[in-house]
């Protein structure tokens, strides 16, 4: 969503305090970043609908806000917000309510149910031939060689290693263990660290970026993050999405473009491909960093669909 400017000083102060509270409690980097963004949209909506303070917000207002979200356009892909996006807004409001409880303030009357996530379809999965096309497209995804090598490394961590976008953002130089052919994912969901194996071919791609391309980026020596941007800072989640779009554009395949591939769809794809290759579901679950097999079992019906 676009940056929404708040004018209410009270809301501004609450937003800042809420973010600090999330950070202090050790929430994941994704929650610390996006929950305040979702809350900011809620405050912006309150301002535009005549609520100068939280005390005036009723259960009916919360329902009206959610109705607004359900019809608000998706600024990235068009259409309405997806169920995962709607659930992100709900989660942010519920976390904010917990913040209000801890600070002995009046809480909001939130009675919103999480939307069921859409069932994954085989059309959401990027085929192995399409993955190959994406990797080939990194040979001409930019006029600048260091960016092309970084694009290829981005595909490795998002697809070949199955990292979540937030995990890729938080990846540091010393987390890529070249000698052990492993990646250490420290900033994982639910604060669970894990090691992700990486084969020789993909390891070479990361080495090419790490030792040939990365040193050419501005102030690279002063930055510990594995992926850095042109300004010498850590690449953000939005930058990963934008580079993926450029890779897709370079591939020039209408079918690939139509799939609206996101970093998370690449994660879905590697999980499905591993199961198709006969890898045990327990191993795939550990590879993805799932807390239970139930989370991994959503991919089994995709394998069946593809076989049929």
TORTOR-568250 format. One line per 3 residues: their letters; for each residue x negated, y, z negated of N, C-alpha, C, O. Coordinates in pm, whole numbers. Each point is the difference from the previous one (the first is absolute). Example, Ala and Ser with C-alpha at 12.3 -4.5 7.8 and 13.67 -1.06 7.14 Angstrom:
residues 2
as> -1319,-569,-780,89,119,0,-90,120,0,-104,-2,-66 | 139,107,138,-82,119,-6,77,109,-73,-51,111,-17
This chain:
residues 308
xxx> -85,-119,0,85,119,0,-88,124,0,-115,-4,-44 | 169,114,94,-76,124,3,-15,56,-141,81,-27,-88 | -187,106,69,-25,61,-129,116,93,-35,31,92,75
xxx> 32,-117,-188,114,80,-44,-44,91,-114,-43,-48,-105 | 53,177,125,-47,96,-100,108,26,-104,114,33,32 | -154,-48,-158,90,28,-111,-19,144,-47,-111,53,3
xxx> 219,9,-47,-8,135,-56,24,1,-151,-39,93,-70 | 106,-199,19,34,-10,-141,-125,-35,-81,-58,-107,19 | 18,195,-110,-122,-22,-78,11,-122,-90,-98,-73,-19
xxx> 217,51,-35,21,-115,-87,-21,-131,76,-63,-92,-51 | 116,84,172,-15,-119,81,-147,-20,40,-49,-113,2 | -19,222,28,-142,-8,35,-81,-59,-116,-86,-86,20
xxx> 115,135,-141,-71,-46,-119,30,-148,-28,-89,-77,-33 | 216,39,48,39,-139,-20,-69,-92,99,-43,-110,-36 | 34,154,160,-62,-80,105,-147,-26,-33,-48,-113,13
xxx> -22,216,-54,-141,-14,-35,-19,-90,-122,-89,-85,-1 | 172,105,-101,-9,-81,-122,33,-146,28,-63,-90,-55 | 162,67,141,39,-138,36,-114,-73,69,-27,-116,-30
xxx> -40,184,122,-112,-62,71,-114,-33,-97,-59,-107,9 | 29,198,-99,-105,-25,-100,37,-118,-88,-87,-80,-37 | 213,68,2,49,-109,-85,-18,-134,71,-44,-97,-62
xxx> 78,91,190,-18,-122,77,-147,-41,5,-35,-117,-12 | -50,217,31,-144,-25,11,-56,-51,-132,-80,-94,-2 | 121,155,-107,-48,-41,-133,43,-142,-34,-76,-75,-62
xxx> 197,38,103,51,-135,-30,-61,-107,91,25,-119,-20 | -103,159,116,-70,-97,84,80,-58,114,-28,-111,46 | 129,183,0,75,-48,116,-92,-4,121,-103,68,4
xxx> 141,-147,96,-81,-14,121,-12,134,71,80,91,-19 | -183,-81,103,-25,125,72,119,38,87,32,118,15 | 35,-220,44,115,27,85,115,62,-78,64,94,47
xxx> -37,-147,-166,109,52,-83,-33,141,-48,86,88,2 | -211,-67,-45,-41,132,-47,12,104,110,31,116,-26 | -55,-158,150,7,95,112,143,23,47,42,114,18
xxx> 34,-223,2,129,13,69,119,27,-91,96,64,42 | -99,-112,-166,113,26,-89,23,150,-20,115,45,6 | -220,35,-28,23,146,-10,52,61,130,76,96,-4
xxx> -117,-152,118,50,51,129,150,-25,11,76,88,42 | -33,-209,-80,143,-31,1,76,89,-99,108,50,30 | -167,-30,-148,65,83,-100,9,145,47,97,69,-29
xxx> -199,-23,100,1,137,51,118,22,96,61,107,0 | -29,-209,80,115,14,89,129,9,-81,92,74,36 | -85,-150,-146,118,6,-87,15,140,-59,109,56,0
xxx> -220,0,-51,4,135,-57,39,103,107,77,93,-27 | -129,-110,147,30,91,110,150,-4,32,63,103,25 | -7,-225,-26,144,-15,24,80,67,-111,101,65,27
xxx> -146,-80,-152,69,64,-113,1,151,18,103,65,-20 | -219,-9,57,-8,145,19,101,48,105,68,101,-18 | -62,-174,128,86,39,111,149,-21,-32,87,52,70
xxx> -59,-127,-176,139,-26,-36,38,65,-133,94,-43,-68 | -169,145,32,39,84,-113,-32,-51,-138,59,47,-97 | -152,-142,85,-38,-51,-132,-134,61,-42,-106,-41,49
xxx> 111,137,-138,-122,66,-46,-66,-75,-115,-114,31,-37 | 184,-129,-20,-58,-80,-109,61,-140,1,109,-22,53 | -182,-72,-111,45,-139,1,125,-22,-82,77,-93,26
xxx> -55,177,-127,116,-18,-87,132,5,75,100,-54,-47 | -99,117,162,124,13,76,24,-116,97,103,-6,67 | -200,-85,-59,11,-109,97,84,-113,-59,-28,-49,-109
xxx> 131,7,182,89,-106,-45,-20,-127,82,-75,-2,97 | 144,-101,-138,-5,-126,74,52,20,143,-51,-61,94 | 151,146,-80,56,29,132,-104,66,90,-5,-27,120
xxx> -78,114,-178,-106,67,76,-104,-100,49,-49,10,112 | 15,-106,-198,-97,-103,39,54,-81,118,-74,-31,93 | 202,-1,-100,61,-75,110,2,82,128,-20,-53,109
xxx> 45,184,-121,1,88,117,-139,10,61,-15,3,122 | -87,2,-207,-138,5,49,-35,-128,76,-64,5,104 | 107,-118,-157,-31,-126,65,74,-10,134,-53,-55,97
xxx> 174,107,-92,75,3,126,-73,85,103,-2,-32,119 | -59,142,-167,-80,84,89,-121,-76,54,-32,8,119 | -36,-84,-206,-116,-77,43,36,-103,106,-75,-23,95
xxx> 191,-39,-111,40,-106,92,30,52,141,-2,-75,97 | 29,204,-88,27,55,133,-116,89,50,2,48,113 | -102,-26,-199,-113,83,42,-84,-72,105,-30,-118,-17
xxx> -9,186,125,-79,-65,106,-139,-42,-50,-59,65,-86 | 10,-175,143,-137,-44,-25,-90,83,90,8,-10,122 | -96,91,-183,-80,93,79,-110,-68,79,-53,58,95
xxx> 18,-181,-132,-108,-70,70,50,-78,122,-61,4,106 | 173,-74,-123,44,-91,105,141,30,53,47,-69,90 | 19,171,-144,135,27,44,98,-92,-71,-40,-92,-71
xxx> 170,116,91,100,-80,-68,7,34,-148,-56,101,-44 | 124,-185,-33,15,23,-143,-118,-57,-77,-82,-73,55 | 75,108,-184,-104,-56,-85,21,-150,-16,114,-47,-9
xxx> -223,-28,7,9,-145,-19,34,-30,-145,-14,85,-88 | 57,-208,63,30,-40,-138,-122,9,-91,15,45,-113 | -135,-85,158,-118,17,-86,-24,147,-36,-40,30,-113
xxx> 64,61,207,-17,142,-30,103,48,-102,-33,74,-93 | 158,-117,111,104,35,-96,-34,-53,-139,21,68,-100 | -72,-191,95,-38,-60,-128,-115,76,-64,-10,7,-123
xxx> -79,49,206,-108,81,-53,51,123,-71,-53,39,-105 | 156,23,161,63,117,-64,68,-40,-131,-10,71,-100 | 79,-185,102,67,-46,-122,-103,-28,-110,17,40,-115
xxx> -124,-109,153,-105,-33,-98,-59,127,-61,-26,5,-120 | 4,96,202,-56,126,-49,93,65,-101,-45,51,-103 | 176,-52,132,97,59,-93,4,-78,-132,8,59,-108
xxx> -14,-191,118,4,-81,-122,-127,19,-83,6,0,-123 | -121,15,191,-124,27,-74,6,138,-65,-48,20,-111 | 106,74,181,14,134,-56,91,-4,-123,-22,74,-96
xxx> 124,-157,99,87,-15,-116,-77,-56,-120,23,40,-114 | -114,-134,141,-84,-55,-107,-88,110,-57,-22,7,-121 | -29,77,210,-81,114,-45,82,91,-92,-50,44,-104
xxx> 175,-17,142,86,86,-81,27,-62,-137,3,69,-101 | 18,-202,99,24,-69,-127,-119,13,-94,15,27,-119 | -136,-45,175,-121,5,-81,-24,141,-56,-64,17,-104
xxx> 117,82,175,-20,138,-45,123,54,-74,14,121,-21 | 74,-213,-17,118,33,-80,86,108,66,58,86,-67 | -51,-93,195,83,96,74,130,-68,45,12,-122,-6
xxx> 83,204,50,126,-56,50,-29,-78,128,-64,50,92 | 113,-174,-87,-25,-85,116,109,20,106,106,56,-28 | -134,-104,147,96,8,109,89,-124,-1,-42,-108,-43
xxx> 162,124,90,94,-112,8,-18,-69,136,70,32,97 | -164,-125,-94,-33,-67,127,61,-140,1,-39,-86,-79 | 132,64,168,63,-132,14,-8,-42,147,102,-26,64
xxx> -222,20,-14,-22,-36,140,-59,-140,9,-92,-34,-74 | 146,-44,162,-52,-135,21,-101,1,115,17,71,100 | -121,-149,-117,-98,-10,106,62,-65,123,77,-95,-11
xxx> -112,147,127,47,-57,125,-76,-129,29,-119,-11,-29 | 189,-86,87,-67,-123,40,-89,28,120,43,60,98 | -167,-104,-109,-91,19,112,46,-82,119,44,-114,-14
xxx> -55,175,132,41,-71,120,-81,-129,16,-120,-2,-24 | 188,-104,64,-69,-127,20,-97,13,116,34,49,107 | -155,-96,-131,-100,6,105,42,-85,119,54,-109,-17
xxx> -79,161,136,29,-73,122,-129,-27,75,-100,70,-21 | 101,-170,107,-121,-29,77,-36,117,92,-115,10,44 | 212,78,-15,-30,117,82,-82,104,-77,-59,90,59
xxx> 56,-104,-194,-82,90,-82,-146,-43,-3,-87,75,-44 | 62,-196,91,-135,-55,-7,-76,29,128,50,-22,110 | -172,71,-126,-87,25,115,-63,-134,38,-62,-65,-84
xxx> 76,24,207,-53,-129,44,-153,5,3,-60,107,-1 | -1,-225,4,-145,-6,1,-57,60,129,-108,60,-2 | 179,-75,112,-47,61,126,10,152,-7,-84,71,55
xxx> 188,-21,-124,13,145,-18,-107,54,-93,-51,110,20 | 18,-188,-122,-110,39,-89,-130,11,79,-78,93,-20 | 56,-188,109,-119,3,84,-2,126,85,-105,62,17
xxx> 221,-24,37,9,121,81,-33,124,-82,-64,93,50 | 108,-90,-176,-29,114,-86,-150,11,-27,-56,109,4 | -8,-222,-30,-145,2,-22,-73,47,126,-96,77,-9
xxx> 141,-122,123,-62,42,125,21,150,23,-86,67,58 | 200,-16,-103,31,142,20,-92,91,-80,-15,118,34 | -47,-170,-139,-92,83,-79,-127,33,78,-80,82,-46
xxx> 60,-144,160,-115,34,84,20,133,72,-95,58,52 | 220,-10,-51,28,128,67,110,78,-71,71,78,63 | -58,-98,-194,101,70,-79,-41,143,-35,81,78,-50
xxx> -206,-44,76,-50,135,-24,-120,24,91,-68,-93,41 | 42,220,-12,-118,34,78,-126,-7,-84,-111,-3,54 | 129,0,-186,-115,1,-92,-26,-143,-49,90,-66,-53
xxx> -212,20,70,-32,-139,-31,18,-33,-147,50,-108,-33 | -90,198,-57,11,-32,-143,145,-20,-42,29,-80,-88 | 63,154,153,142,-17,-31,52,-131,57,84,-66,-61
xxx> -133,27,178,40,-129,58,-44,-116,-89,76,-95,-22 | -198,104,-30,-49,-105,-90,79,-1,-131,25,-105,-58 | 13,223,13,83,7,-121,138,-58,26,56,-68,-86
xxx> 1,95,204,130,-57,37,-3,-152,-5,92,-64,-50 | -199,7,103,-11,-146,1,-10,-54,-142,58,-103,-32 | -133,174,-54,-13,-41,-140,133,12,-73,31,-81,-87
xxx> 48,182,122,133,17,-60,88,-120,32,72,-50,-87 | -76,5,211,79,-118,37,-45,-123,-76,82,-84,-37 | -211,73,12,-52,-116,-74,58,-4,-141,45,-106,-44
xxx> -47,219,-28,47,-4,-139,152,-10,-8,52,-63,-92 | 19,124,188,147,-3,-6,57,-131,51,98,-51,-55 | -157,-5,160,51,-126,55,-82,-119,-48,52,-86,-71
xxx> -178,80,108,-81,-119,-30,-12,-27,-150,-6,-116,-42 | 3,222,-38,-11,-16,-145,134,17,-72,10,-27,-120 | 91,72,193,134,10,-58,14,100,-112,88,-16,-85
xxx> -171,119,81,9,97,-108,122,91,17,37,35,112 | 22,2,-223,103,103,2,-68,133,36,-120,16,-21 | 198,77,75,-58,128,41,-68,70,-118,-110,53,14
xxx> 176,-54,-131,-58,63,-118,-129,-66,-43,-91,68,-49 | 81,-199,67,-123,-73,-35,-112,38,94,-116,11,-41 | 149,9,170,-101,41,98,-49,141,-31,-119,30,14
xxx> 210,56,-55,-36,138,-35,-101,1,-115,-96,77,3 | 118,-162,-104,-83,0,-120,-127,-83,12,-78,-7,-95 | 57,-56,209,-118,-84,20,-127,84,-5,-10,103,67
xxx> -86,-147,-147,-127,69,-12,-113,-81,64,17,-118,31 | -131,183,-12,-114,-65,65,-42,-128,-70,-24,-102,64 | 15,107,-198,-48,-118,-73,106,-108,-16,-25,-103,-62
xxx> 145,126,117,104,-103,-4,-12,-97,116,60,-108,-3 | -134,144,105,-21,-89,114,-130,-76,-24,-110,55,13 | 124,-182,-49,-115,-83,-38,-47,-78,121,42,-114,23
xxx> -130,176,56,-44,-60,125,-72,-133,-22,18,-94,78 | -98,85,-184,-76,-123,-24,89,-117,-42,-34,-116,23 | 147,147,-85,91,-106,-47,120,-21,92,84,-86,-26
xxx> -76,166,133,111,-9,95,134,12,-71,92,-80,19 | -84,183,-102,120,26,-80,25,149,-8,-93,81,11 | 220,-46,-30,37,138,-33,67,-2,-136,91,-79,-23
xxx> -136,165,-65,61,11,-132,106,108,4,-30,117,25 | 154,-156,-49,111,95,-2,25,36,-146,58,-77,-75 | -103,197,37,12,44,-140,134,69,-25,69,-32,-97
xxx> -32,125,183,122,78,-19,118,-73,63,64,51,92 | -35,-170,-143,107,-82,56,133,30,-69,4,61,-107 | 103,-106,170,132,14,-59,5,-80,-129,-58,-108,-9
xxx> 126,161,-91,11,-64,-133,-136,-10,-70,-16,-78,-93 | -81,160,140,-133,6,-64,-70,-135,-6,-75,-27,-94 | 98,-58,193,-64,-132,3,-109,1,106,27,13,119
xxx> -152,-27,-164,-112,-7,94,0,-135,71,48,-100,-54 | -101,99,175,-13,-126,72,-114,9,101,-38,109,44 | -16,-225,-7,-101,-8,104,66,-49,128,76,-97,-2
xxx> -105,164,111,54,-39,129,-115,-49,89,-96,74,22 | 104,-197,28,-107,-50,87,1,66,136,106,43,47 | -220,-34,15,-10,61,133,-100,-80,83,-110,-29,-46
xxx> 148,-5,169,-87,-84,81,-114,81,64,-2,123,-7 | -91,-195,70,-120,63,55,32,104,106,-61,106,4 | 158,-137,84,35,91,110,50,135,-55,-46,106,42
xxx> 140,-112,-136,55,122,-58,-101,72,-88,0,122,-9 | -86,-200,-56,-104,60,-84,-95,85,85,-46,105,-43 | 19,-153,164,-89,74,90,63,134,41,-69,101,15
xxx> 202,-102,3,69,124,33,-13,102,-113,-25,118,24 | 41,-165,-148,-15,88,-115,-143,50,-13,-24,114,-38 | -72,-201,69,-142,39,-6,-30,108,103,-72,96,-29
xxx> 126,-111,150,-23,100,105,53,136,-42,-64,103,23 | 182,-103,-87,54,126,-48,-81,54,-117,-37,117,-3 | 8,-205,-93,-67,42,-123,-139,58,27,-36,103,-57
xxx> -42,-168,142,-140,39,16,-29,83,125,-100,71,5 | 186,-79,97,-24,74,124,89,123,14,-45,105,46 | 173,-118,-86,96,108,23,20,89,-123,-1,123,11
xxx> 18,-184,-127,33,78,-119,-104,107,-33,39,111,-37 | -170,-139,49,-100,105,-32,10,124,88,-54,104,-34 | 124,-115,148,14,113,91,115,94,-39,13,108,57
xxx> 69,-151,-153,109,87,-46,-54,105,-97,-98,-23,-71 | 163,137,70,-41,113,-83,-5,-38,-148,96,-55,-53 | -208,86,-11,-21,-24,-144,25,-146,-40,47,-26,-110
xxx> -78,-67,198,26,-141,-29,-79,-51,-120,48,-85,-75 | -169,137,58,-86,-48,-109,53,39,-138,-34,-63,-100 | 117,165,96,52,47,-129,133,-63,-36,56,30,-106
xxx> -3,-118,192,133,-58,-22,-10,-150,-22,-67,-70,76 | 132,19,-182,-7,-142,-32,106,-82,73,-11,-123,5 | 113,187,50,106,-74,68,-52,-63,128,-86,56,68
xxx> 138,-174,-36,-45,-71,120,46,73,125,-78,17,95 | 203,27,-93,53,73,114,4,149,-33,63,41,-97 | -130,40,179,-2,144,-24,52,72,124,-7,-51,112
xxx> 58,171,-136,56,79,109,-104,97,56,-114,3,-45 | 155,74,142,-93,91,68,-49,113,-90,-101,64,29 | 174,-38,-139,-41,105,-93,-90,-53,-111,-40,75,-89
xxx> 8,-203,94,-88,-58,-100,70,-49,-125,-66,-31,-100 | 200,24,103,75,-49,-115,56,-139,24,-17,-56,108 | 83,2,-207,60,-132,11,119,5,96,84,90,-8
xxx> -77,-185,99,114,-7,89,127,-28,-79,2,-88,-86 | 104,161,116,127,-21,-68,90,-97,75,-30,-39,112 | 140,2,-175,92,-95,60,58,49,132,17,-79,93
xxx> 13,208,-85,55,55,123,-101,-8,114,38,-22,115 | -166,39,-147,-104,-9,102,-8,-141,57,-23,-17,120 | 43,-84,-204,2,-138,49,114,-20,99,-17,-63,104
xxx> 134,116,-137,116,-11,88,-24,70,134,35,-52,106 | -96,170,-113,-25,76,122,-102,-69,90,15,0,122 | -119,-57,-182,-100,-70,81,61,-127,61,-32,-35,114
xxx> 118,-31,-188,66,-119,55,86,39,120,4,-72,99 | 64,185,-107,80,48,112,-87,27,123,40,-28,113 | -160,84,-137,-91,28,112,-48,-130,64,-16,-7,122
xxx> -7,-95,-204,-42,-130,53,112,-59,85,-25,-53,109 | 147,62,-159,117,-52,73,16,76,132,28,-60,104 | -45,189,-111,11,83,121,-105,-41,101,28,-8,120
xxx> -150,-17,-167,-109,-40,90,27,-136,63,-41,-25,113 | 110,-63,-186,31,-133,53,91,10,122,-10,-82,92 | 99,181,-91,84,25,116,96,-112,35,36,-17,117
xxx> 7,-60,-217,93,-110,22,137,40,-54,15,19,-121 | 87,-7,207,133,42,-46,57,-90,-109,68,48,-91 | -93,-180,100,54,-92,-100,-64,25,-136,67,-9,-103
xxx> -196,39,101,-69,30,-125,53,131,-57,25,11,-120 | -9,89,206,50,130,-43,140,-12,-60,31,65,-100 | 53,-147,162,138,-16,-44,10,-60,-140,98,23,-70
xxx> -198,-98,30,4,-65,-133,-24,99,-114,21,-35,-117 | -64,157,149,-24,101,-103,-85,-60,-113,42,-3,-116 | -159,-42,151,-88,-70,-92,-50,94,-109,-47,111,28
xxx> 57,-156,-151,-50,73,-116,-110,-85,-66,-13,-118,31 | -65,178,-121,-99,-81,-73,63,-121,-69,-61,-107,-4 | 182,123,-50,61,-112,-71,46,-110,96,2,-117,-36
xxx> 35,155,158,36,-103,99,-122,-83,39,13,-118,32 | -130,178,-35,-122,-76,26,-23,-101,-113,-45,-112,25 | 76,152,-146,-11,-91,-116,100,-114,14,-34,-116,-24
xxx> 158,148,62,99,-106,25,-50,-97,107,20,-121,-10 | -85,177,111,-43,-81,114,-110,-99,-37,7,-116,39 | -107,162,-114,-109,-92,-36,53,-110,-92,-45,-115,9
xxx> 141,148,-96,58,-102,-88,70,-107,82,-16,-119,-26 | 93,162,125,72,-94,86,-97,-83,83,19,-121,15 | -122,184,39,-97,-72,82,-76,-106,-79,-28,-109,50
xxx> -6,143,-175,-71,-97,-84,87,-124,-27,-48,-113,5 | 176,138,-34,91,-113,-24,19,-82,127,11,-123,-6 | -6,190,120,13,-71,127,-120,-89,27,12,-105,63
xxx> -129,148,-112,-122,-77,19,-15,-112,-102,-98,-74,3 | 195,60,-92,-1,-109,-96,-65,30,-132,-23,-92,-79 | -8,219,52,-58,36,-130,106,-18,-108,115,39,19
xxx> -154,-97,-130,95,-26,-109,61,131,-51,-68,102,-8 | 196,-108,-26,69,121,-44,-63,57,-128,1,121,-20 | -55,-209,-66,-66,48,-122,-123,86,34,-26,101,-64
xxx> -48,-146,167,-119,74,41,38,134,62,-67,101,-23 | 175,-100,103,46,124,60,48,97,-107,-24,121,10 | 92,-173,-111,48,83,-109,-116,67,-73,6,118,-33
xxx> -110,-195,8,-119,54,-68,-70,103,90,-47,103,-48 | 41,-133,176,-62,89,99,69,136,1,-67,104,8 | 200,-104,-16,78,124,5,7,71,-135,36,118,-7
xxx> -70,-189,-101,8,60,-132,140,2,-57,34,86,-81 | 50,-184,124,135,-8,-54,-2,-56,-141,-85,-82,-34 | 178,126,-48,7,-48,-138,75,-133,-10,-12,-70,-100
xxx> 89,36,203,73,-127,-1,16,-51,142,-10,76,96 | 37,-206,-84,19,-61,131,127,50,68,11,-3,123 | 85,50,-203,125,49,58,-24,114,98,67,10,103
xxx> -165,75,-136,-31,112,89,-57,-48,132,20,63,104 | -91,-174,-107,-64,-53,121,97,-82,83,-15,-11,122 | 114,-47,-187,93,-89,71,87,71,103,64,-65,82
xxx> -61,199,-87,79,73,100,-56,-22,140,69,22,99 | -196,-64,-92,-62,-18,132,26,-139,58,-20,-21,120 | 64,-72,-202,18,-136,50,110,-8,105,-11,-78,94
xxx> 118,158,-109,107,-5,99,-45,61,132,52,-34,106 | -151,126,-112,-53,57,123,-77,-104,79,7,-5,123 | -81,-77,-195,-76,-108,65,97,-95,68,-24,-44,113
xxx> 133,13,-181,100,-90,58,62,62,125,19,-68,101 | 13,199,-108,58,69,115,-94,-4,120,43,-23,113 | -173,45,-138,-96,3,108,-16,-137,64,-17,-12,122
xx> 22,-93,-207,-12,-136,52,120,-32,89,-14,-60,106 | 134,101,-154,121,-26,77,2,79,131,96,-11,77
